[in-house]
Amino acid sequence: MGLSLWVNAICMLGHSSFLVVAKTKELKKSIILSLFANYKDVRYRISPVSC
């Protein structure tokens, strides 16, 4: 019960911050770029293992 409450709070916090970011195009762009960079980094780390 306590854990689900905590997860719910995190989700609500993330959702509200996403709405704030969506209003600011520069922030939105930088968030997307950082997410893309993280994704490429993770793929780079995983690919030698899968080969």
PyMOL Python script that loads the backbone (N, CA, C, O; Angstrom):
from pymol import cmd

cmd.read_pdbstr("""\
ATOM      1  N   MET A   1       0.833  -1.201   0.000  1.00  0.00           N
ATOM      2  CA  MET A   1       0.000   0.000   0.000  1.00  0.00           C
ATOM      3  C   MET A   1       0.869   1.253   0.000  1.00  0.00           C
ATOM      4  O   MET A   1       0.650   2.172  -0.788  1.00  0.00           O
ATOM      5  N   GLY A   2       1.860   1.279   0.896  1.00  0.00           N
ATOM      6  CA  GLY A   2       2.741   2.442   0.979  1.00  0.00           C
ATOM      7  C   GLY A   2       3.559   2.627  -0.291  1.00  0.00           C
ATOM      8  O   GLY A   2       3.796   3.750  -0.735  1.00  0.00           O
ATOM      9  N   LEU A   3       3.990   1.497  -0.874  1.00  0.00           N
ATOM     10  CA  LEU A   3       4.803   1.564  -2.089  1.00  0.00           C
ATOM     11  C   LEU A   3       3.992   2.099  -3.258  1.00  0.00           C
ATOM     12  O   LEU A   3       4.468   2.952  -4.008  1.00  0.00           O
ATOM     13  N   SER A   4       2.767   1.601  -3.418  1.00  0.00           N
ATOM     14  CA  SER A   4       1.926   2.061  -4.528  1.00  0.00           C
ATOM     15  C   SER A   4       1.594   3.543  -4.382  1.00  0.00           C
ATOM     16  O   SER A   4       1.493   4.259  -5.378  1.00  0.00           O
ATOM     17  N   LEU A   5       1.424   4.001  -3.147  1.00  0.00           N
ATOM     18  CA  LEU A   5       1.188   5.425  -2.894  1.00  0.00           C
ATOM     19  C   LEU A   5       2.390   6.240  -3.345  1.00  0.00           C
ATOM     20  O   LEU A   5       2.244   7.294  -3.964  1.00  0.00           O
ATOM     21  N   TRP A   6       3.587   5.739  -3.026  1.00  0.00           N
ATOM     22  CA  TRP A   6       4.826   6.420  -3.391  1.00  0.00           C
ATOM     23  C   TRP A   6       4.986   6.472  -4.906  1.00  0.00           C
ATOM     24  O   TRP A   6       5.337   7.512  -5.463  1.00  0.00           O
ATOM     25  N   VAL A   7       4.729   5.346  -5.570  1.00  0.00           N
ATOM     26  CA  VAL A   7       4.810   5.286  -7.031  1.00  0.00           C
ATOM     27  C   VAL A   7       3.799   6.230  -7.663  1.00  0.00           C
ATOM     28  O   VAL A   7       4.102   6.897  -8.652  1.00  0.00           O
ATOM     29  N   ASN A   8       2.605   6.287  -7.097  1.00  0.00           N
ATOM     30  CA  ASN A   8       1.555   7.169  -7.588  1.00  0.00           C
ATOM     31  C   ASN A   8       1.987   8.624  -7.469  1.00  0.00           C
ATOM     32  O   ASN A   8       1.748   9.419  -8.379  1.00  0.00           O
ATOM     33  N   ALA A   9       2.627   8.981  -6.346  1.00  0.00           N
ATOM     34  CA  ALA A   9       3.115  10.347  -6.144  1.00  0.00           C
ATOM     35  C   ALA A   9       4.193  10.685  -7.171  1.00  0.00           C
ATOM     36  O   ALA A   9       4.208  11.789  -7.716  1.00  0.00           O
ATOM     37  N   ILE A  10       5.092   9.742  -7.434  1.00  0.00           N
ATOM     38  CA  ILE A  10       6.150   9.941  -8.429  1.00  0.00           C
ATOM     39  C   ILE A  10       5.542  10.156  -9.806  1.00  0.00           C
ATOM     40  O   ILE A  10       5.975  11.034 -10.552  1.00  0.00           O
ATOM     41  N   CYS A  11       4.529   9.347 -10.145  1.00  0.00           N
ATOM     42  CA  CYS A  11       3.870   9.474 -11.449  1.00  0.00           C
ATOM     43  C   CYS A  11       3.192  10.828 -11.595  1.00  0.00           C
ATOM     44  O   CYS A  11       3.286  11.464 -12.645  1.00  0.00           O
ATOM     45  N   MET A  12       2.511  11.269 -10.545  1.00  0.00           N
ATOM     46  CA  MET A  12       1.834  12.564 -10.586  1.00  0.00           C
ATOM     47  C   MET A  12       2.845  13.693 -10.710  1.00  0.00           C
ATOM     48  O   MET A  12       2.629  14.649 -11.454  1.00  0.00           O
ATOM     49  N   LEU A  13       3.954  13.578  -9.976  1.00  0.00           N
ATOM     50  CA  LEU A  13       5.007  14.582 -10.034  1.00  0.00           C
ATOM     51  C   LEU A  13       5.608  14.623 -11.427  1.00  0.00           C
ATOM     52  O   LEU A  13       5.822  15.700 -11.984  1.00  0.00           O
ATOM     53  N   GLY A  14       5.881  13.454 -11.991  1.00  0.00           N
ATOM     54  CA  GLY A  14       6.431  13.376 -13.337  1.00  0.00           C
ATOM     55  C   GLY A  14       5.485  13.943 -14.373  1.00  0.00           C
ATOM     56  O   GLY A  14       5.916  14.612 -15.313  1.00  0.00           O
ATOM     57  N   HIS A  15       4.184  13.679 -14.208  1.00  0.00           N
ATOM     58  CA  HIS A  15       3.185  14.159 -15.161  1.00  0.00           C
ATOM     59  C   HIS A  15       3.092  15.675 -15.118  1.00  0.00           C
ATOM     60  O   HIS A  15       3.036  16.322 -16.164  1.00  0.00           O
ATOM     61  N   SER A  16       3.075  16.256 -13.906  1.00  0.00           N
ATOM     62  CA  SER A  16       2.970  17.711 -13.778  1.00  0.00           C
ATOM     63  C   SER A  16       4.215  18.391 -14.328  1.00  0.00           C
ATOM     64  O   SER A  16       4.113  19.435 -14.971  1.00  0.00           O
ATOM     65  N   SER A  17       5.397  17.811 -14.082  1.00  0.00           N
ATOM     66  CA  SER A  17       6.624  18.405 -14.608  1.00  0.00           C
ATOM     67  C   SER A  17       6.669  18.277 -16.126  1.00  0.00           C
ATOM     68  O   SER A  17       7.212  19.148 -16.806  1.00  0.00           O
ATOM     69  N   PHE A  18       6.094  17.186 -16.668  1.00  0.00           N
ATOM     70  CA  PHE A  18       6.031  17.019 -18.118  1.00  0.00           C
ATOM     71  C   PHE A  18       5.155  18.101 -18.737  1.00  0.00           C
ATOM     72  O   PHE A  18       5.481  18.626 -19.802  1.00  0.00           O
ATOM     73  N   LEU A  19       4.041  18.440 -18.078  1.00  0.00           N
ATOM     74  CA  LEU A  19       3.157  19.493 -18.575  1.00  0.00           C
ATOM     75  C   LEU A  19       3.883  20.829 -18.591  1.00  0.00           C
ATOM     76  O   LEU A  19       3.729  21.606 -19.534  1.00  0.00           O
ATOM     77  N   VAL A  20       4.670  21.104 -17.561  1.00  0.00           N
ATOM     78  CA  VAL A  20       5.445  22.350 -17.495  1.00  0.00           C
ATOM     79  C   VAL A  20       6.470  22.382 -18.621  1.00  0.00           C
ATOM     80  O   VAL A  20       6.649  23.409 -19.275  1.00  0.00           O
ATOM     81  N   VAL A  21       7.140  21.256 -18.844  1.00  0.00           N
ATOM     82  CA  VAL A  21       8.151  21.158 -19.901  1.00  0.00           C
ATOM     83  C   VAL A  21       7.514  21.331 -21.275  1.00  0.00           C
ATOM     84  O   VAL A  21       8.085  21.977 -22.154  1.00  0.00           O
ATOM     85  N   ALA A  22       6.330  20.751 -21.457  1.00  0.00           N
ATOM     86  CA  ALA A  22       5.652  20.824 -22.749  1.00  0.00           C
ATOM     87  C   ALA A  22       5.317  22.264 -23.120  1.00  0.00           C
ATOM     88  O   ALA A  22       5.207  22.592 -24.301  1.00  0.00           O
ATOM     89  N   LYS A  23       5.154  23.122 -22.116  1.00  0.00           N
ATOM     90  CA  LYS A  23       4.864  24.530 -22.381  1.00  0.00           C
ATOM     91  C   LYS A  23       6.112  25.281 -22.827  1.00  0.00           C
ATOM     92  O   LYS A  23       6.005  26.314 -23.488  1.00  0.00           O
ATOM     93  N   THR A  24       7.277  24.786 -22.481  1.00  0.00           N
ATOM     94  CA  THR A  24       8.531  25.457 -22.827  1.00  0.00           C
ATOM     95  C   THR A  24       9.264  24.636 -23.881  1.00  0.00           C
ATOM     96  O   THR A  24       9.813  23.575 -23.583  1.00  0.00           O
ATOM     97  N   LYS A  25       9.267  25.138 -25.123  1.00  0.00           N
ATOM     98  CA  LYS A  25       9.813  24.359 -26.242  1.00  0.00           C
ATOM     99  C   LYS A  25      11.296  24.053 -26.078  1.00  0.00           C
ATOM    100  O   LYS A  25      11.731  22.945 -26.394  1.00  0.00           O
ATOM    101  N   GLU A  26      12.079  25.011 -25.591  1.00  0.00           N
ATOM    102  CA  GLU A  26      13.521  24.780 -25.442  1.00  0.00           C
ATOM    103  C   GLU A  26      13.799  23.668 -24.443  1.00  0.00           C
ATOM    104  O   GLU A  26      14.631  22.794 -24.688  1.00  0.00           O
ATOM    105  N   LEU A  27      13.097  23.705 -23.313  1.00  0.00           N
ATOM    106  CA  LEU A  27      13.256  22.644 -22.316  1.00  0.00           C
ATOM    107  C   LEU A  27      12.833  21.304 -22.888  1.00  0.00           C
ATOM    108  O   LEU A  27      13.506  20.292 -22.692  1.00  0.00           O
ATOM    109  N   LYS A  28      11.709  21.304 -23.601  1.00  0.00           N
ATOM    110  CA  LYS A  28      11.198  20.078 -24.210  1.00  0.00           C
ATOM    111  C   LYS A  28      12.231  19.493 -25.168  1.00  0.00           C
ATOM    112  O   LYS A  28      12.477  18.286 -25.178  1.00  0.00           O
ATOM    113  N   LYS A  29      12.834  20.374 -25.977  1.00  0.00           N
ATOM    114  CA  LYS A  29      13.822  19.926 -26.956  1.00  0.00           C
ATOM    115  C   LYS A  29      15.044  19.333 -26.254  1.00  0.00           C
ATOM    116  O   LYS A  29      15.558  18.297 -26.674  1.00  0.00           O
ATOM    117  N   SER A  30      15.510  19.988 -25.186  1.00  0.00           N
ATOM    118  CA  SER A  30      16.695  19.506 -24.485  1.00  0.00           C
ATOM    119  C   SER A  30      16.410  18.187 -23.765  1.00  0.00           C
ATOM    120  O   SER A  30      17.273  17.313 -23.687  1.00  0.00           O
ATOM    121  N   ILE A  31      15.195  18.055 -23.241  1.00  0.00           N
ATOM    122  CA  ILE A  31      14.804  16.794 -22.586  1.00  0.00           C
ATOM    123  C   ILE A  31      14.812  15.653 -23.596  1.00  0.00           C
ATOM    124  O   ILE A  31      15.330  14.570 -23.322  1.00  0.00           O
ATOM    125  N   ILE A  32      14.230  15.909 -24.772  1.00  0.00           N
ATOM    126  CA  ILE A  32      14.175  14.887 -25.823  1.00  0.00           C
ATOM    127  C   ILE A  32      15.587  14.511 -26.273  1.00  0.00           C
ATOM    128  O   ILE A  32      15.889  13.334 -26.468  1.00  0.00           O
ATOM    129  N   LEU A  33      16.445  15.515 -26.435  1.00  0.00           N
ATOM    130  CA  LEU A  33      17.819  15.248 -26.855  1.00  0.00           C
ATOM    131  C   LEU A  33      18.564  14.433 -25.803  1.00  0.00           C
ATOM    132  O   LEU A  33      19.313  13.518 -26.145  1.00  0.00           O
ATOM    133  N   SER A  34      18.364  14.757 -24.524  1.00  0.00           N
ATOM    134  CA  SER A  34      19.050  14.013 -23.467  1.00  0.00           C
ATOM    135  C   SER A  34      18.520  12.582 -23.374  1.00  0.00           C
ATOM    136  O   SER A  34      19.284  11.647 -23.133  1.00  0.00           O
ATOM    137  N   LEU A  35      17.210  12.414 -23.564  1.00  0.00           N
ATOM    138  CA  LEU A  35      16.631  11.068 -23.571  1.00  0.00           C
ATOM    139  C   LEU A  35      17.190  10.260 -24.736  1.00  0.00           C
ATOM    140  O   LEU A  35      17.508   9.080 -24.585  1.00  0.00           O
ATOM    141  N   PHE A  36      17.309  10.901 -25.905  1.00  0.00           N
ATOM    142  CA  PHE A  36      17.845  10.229 -27.080  1.00  0.00           C
ATOM    143  C   PHE A  36      19.302   9.840 -26.860  1.00  0.00           C
ATOM    144  O   PHE A  36      19.727   8.752 -27.247  1.00  0.00           O
ATOM    145  N   ALA A  37      20.070  10.743 -26.233  1.00  0.00           N
ATOM    146  CA  ALA A  37      21.474  10.456 -25.946  1.00  0.00           C
ATOM    147  C   ALA A  37      21.589   9.283 -24.972  1.00  0.00           C
ATOM    148  O   ALA A  37      22.443   8.413 -25.141  1.00  0.00           O
ATOM    149  N   ASN A  38      20.736   9.263 -23.962  1.00  0.00           N
ATOM    150  CA  ASN A  38      20.730   8.154 -23.007  1.00  0.00           C
ATOM    151  C   ASN A  38      20.357   6.850 -23.692  1.00  0.00           C
ATOM    152  O   ASN A  38      20.940   5.806 -23.400  1.00  0.00           O
ATOM    153  N   TYR A  39      19.393   6.900 -24.597  1.00  0.00           N
ATOM    154  CA  TYR A  39      18.960   5.712 -25.337  1.00  0.00           C
ATOM    155  C   TYR A  39      20.101   5.173 -26.186  1.00  0.00           C
ATOM    156  O   TYR A  39      20.345   3.966 -26.207  1.00  0.00           O
ATOM    157  N   LYS A  40      20.805   6.064 -26.888  1.00  0.00           N
ATOM    158  CA  LYS A  40      21.943   5.642 -27.707  1.00  0.00           C
ATOM    159  C   LYS A  40      23.034   5.043 -26.832  1.00  0.00           C
ATOM    160  O   LYS A  40      23.663   4.054 -27.208  1.00  0.00           O
ATOM    161  N   ASP A  41      23.259   5.645 -25.660  1.00  0.00           N
ATOM    162  CA  ASP A  41      24.277   5.155 -24.737  1.00  0.00           C
ATOM    163  C   ASP A  41      23.927   3.751 -24.248  1.00  0.00           C
ATOM    164  O   ASP A  41      24.794   2.880 -24.177  1.00  0.00           O
ATOM    165  N   VAL A  42      22.663   3.536 -23.913  1.00  0.00           N
ATOM    166  CA  VAL A  42      22.215   2.217 -23.451  1.00  0.00           C
ATOM    167  C   VAL A  42      22.339   1.194 -24.569  1.00  0.00           C
ATOM    168  O   VAL A  42      22.782   0.069 -24.336  1.00  0.00           O
ATOM    169  N   ARG A  43      21.951   1.574 -25.781  1.00  0.00           N
ATOM    170  CA  ARG A  43      22.070   0.655 -26.920  1.00  0.00           C
ATOM    171  C   ARG A  43      23.531   0.306 -27.173  1.00  0.00           C
ATOM    172  O   ARG A  43      23.858  -0.838 -27.490  1.00  0.00           O
ATOM    173  N   TYR A  44      24.399   1.290 -27.032  1.00  0.00           N
ATOM    174  CA  TYR A  44      25.828   1.058 -27.248  1.00  0.00           C
ATOM    175  C   TYR A  44      26.367   0.079 -26.206  1.00  0.00           C
ATOM    176  O   TYR A  44      27.212  -0.762 -26.515  1.00  0.00           O
ATOM    177  N   ARG A  45      25.877   0.192 -24.980  1.00  0.00           N
ATOM    178  CA  ARG A  45      26.322  -0.706 -23.918  1.00  0.00           C
ATOM    179  C   ARG A  45      25.767  -2.114 -24.107  1.00  0.00           C
ATOM    180  O   ARG A  45      26.445  -3.095 -23.801  1.00  0.00           O
ATOM    181  N   ILE A  46      24.539  -2.218 -24.608  1.00  0.00           N
ATOM    182  CA  ILE A  46      23.892  -3.528 -24.749  1.00  0.00           C
ATOM    183  C   ILE A  46      24.399  -4.275 -25.989  1.00  0.00           C
ATOM    184  O   ILE A  46      24.541  -5.498 -25.957  1.00  0.00           O
ATOM    185  N   SER A  47      24.672  -3.550 -27.075  1.00  0.00           N
ATOM    186  CA  SER A  47      25.004  -4.200 -28.345  1.00  0.00           C
ATOM    187  C   SER A  47      26.215  -5.145 -28.294  1.00  0.00           C
ATOM    188  O   SER A  47      26.158  -6.206 -28.914  1.00  0.00           O
ATOM    189  N   PRO A  48      27.310  -4.814 -27.586  1.00  0.00           N
ATOM    190  CA  PRO A  48      28.413  -5.787 -27.531  1.00  0.00           C
ATOM    191  C   PRO A  48      27.998  -7.097 -26.852  1.00  0.00           C
ATOM    192  O   PRO A  48      28.520  -8.164 -27.175  1.00  0.00           O
ATOM    193  N   VAL A  49      27.062  -7.007 -25.916  1.00  0.00           N
ATOM    194  CA  VAL A  49      26.591  -8.202 -25.216  1.00  0.00           C
ATOM    195  C   VAL A  49      25.764  -9.077 -26.153  1.00  0.00           C
ATOM    196  O   VAL A  49      25.888 -10.301 -26.137  1.00  0.00           O
ATOM    197  N   SER A  50      24.923  -8.450 -26.968  1.00  0.00           N
ATOM    198  CA  SER A  50      24.036  -9.211 -27.852  1.00  0.00           C
ATOM    199  C   SER A  50      24.769  -9.781 -29.062  1.00  0.00           C
ATOM    200  O   SER A  50      24.285 -10.731 -29.677  1.00  0.00           O
ATOM    201  N   CYS A  51      25.919  -9.225 -29.414  1.00  0.00           N
ATOM    202  CA  CYS A  51      26.664  -9.712 -30.577  1.00  0.00           C
ATOM    203  C   CYS A  51      27.331 -11.050 -30.279  1.00  0.00           C
ATOM    204  O   CYS A  51      28.003 -11.612 -31.145  1.00  0.00           O
TER     205      CYS A  51
END
""", "prot")
cmd.dss("prot")
cmd.show_as("cartoon", "prot")
cmd.util.cbc("prot")
cmd.orient("prot")
